[in-house]
Amino acid sequence: MAGRMRIRGTLMLVVMLATSSVMGFSSAGSPQQALVEMAMASKPGTVEKHLPESLRQALRQLSSEDRVLAEQKLLFGHSLCDQGAELVVPEDGGGLLVMQRKDSGQRAEIQVRHEINSGSEAILELSVERSESFTQSVFIWMRLEEDEWRVTRVDVPRFFQQISLDDPEFVERFRNVKRKESESRITSLLYSVFYAVRQFALTYPDVGIPGDLSVLGPADEDEEASEEHAGMLQAEMATNEFSSEGYKFRYELIRGGPDGNFALVARPLQHGSVKARSFFLDASGSIHVTEEDRDATAEDPQE
């Protein structure tokens, strides 16, 4: 587990050197200096100047709440510190950066293996070496804009990832962040019920789609699973109405039997200024949503 965490931390560093809205250094310099400035930045504005102008403008158009969350992600060096690691610029100039764990002292060296620089555009191949048995390559594409080297693209071949920072869709990951995180948890709960209902109908075909979610709840310690207590849902979710994550969930049987249908609605307890959406899910597995202050239905657009 610790090894996987170290690998994820290292990859987060090299990928976020360009993917998380880094903000960075003073003018001129070199592409390598720009990357170091981004990694060591203590202020979001230091990272932002090393982003493409199109992305910088898009970030400025975010809501104040989303802007604050975006800036927190930009300062990934501080995030590493919270995870028990720190970034260091090697004094001997033997590498670009070193990520070192405070608890174990283990190191991951980040070096520039190759650089192609035309004076206005550059491609850097970074190697992340944690040990003789682990080396990760990351390609950073940069462009000189207004006397600043700015990251435009990041390729991580090992994981088949290619991220274009000047793609208009890139900034969308920073928009409505809290709502997206909340809705991700809501859809996860919806599908938990969906798969439990489907599994129940397959396991007990004589009953099929249940009329009451209580039969999906856990059995007593001395009981085996049965069609009365199938043990397919946690107790707090094994009811036709329950609340979680600021939403009220309501289950309704539409048609019984093994080929039956049901409706599961999740509606925010408070619609609020962010226009929290309502969700609808049935036996088809398709989620429908609405931003209106009402229950979603099968007639609403699919997610």
HELIX and SHEET records of a PDB file:
HELIX    1   1 ALA A    2  THR A   19  1                                  18    
HELIX    2   2 PRO A   31  MET A   40  1                                  10    
HELIX    3   3 GLY A   45  GLU A   48  1                                   4    
HELIX    4   4 GLU A   53  ARG A   60  1                                   8    
HELIX    5   5 SER A   64  LEU A   74  1                                  11    
HELIX    6   6 PHE A   76  ASP A   82  1                                   7    
HELIX    7   7 PRO A  157  PHE A  159  5                                   3    
HELIX    8   8 PHE A  170  PHE A  174  5                                   5    
HELIX    9   9 VAL A  177  THR A  203  1                                  27    
HELIX   10  10 LEU A  213  LEU A  216  5                                   4    
HELIX   11  11 ALA A  235  MET A  237  5                                   3    
SHEET    1   A 7 ALA A  85  VAL A  88  0                                        
SHEET    2   A 7 LEU A  97  ARG A 101 -1                                        
SHEET    3   A 7 ARG A 107  ASN A 117 -1                                        
SHEET    4   A 7 GLU A 121  SER A 131 -1                                        
SHEET    5   A 7 PHE A 134  GLU A 145 -1                                        
SHEET    6   A 7 GLU A 148  VAL A 156 -1                                        
SHEET    7   A 7 GLN A 161  SER A 164 -1                                        
SHEET    1   B 5 GLU A 241  SER A 244  0                                        
SHEET    2   B 5 TYR A 247  ARG A 255 -1                                        
SHEET    3   B 5 ASN A 261  PRO A 268 -1                                        
SHEET    4   B 5 SER A 278  ASP A 282 -1                                        
SHEET    5   B 5 ILE A 287  THR A 290 -1                                        
END                                                                             
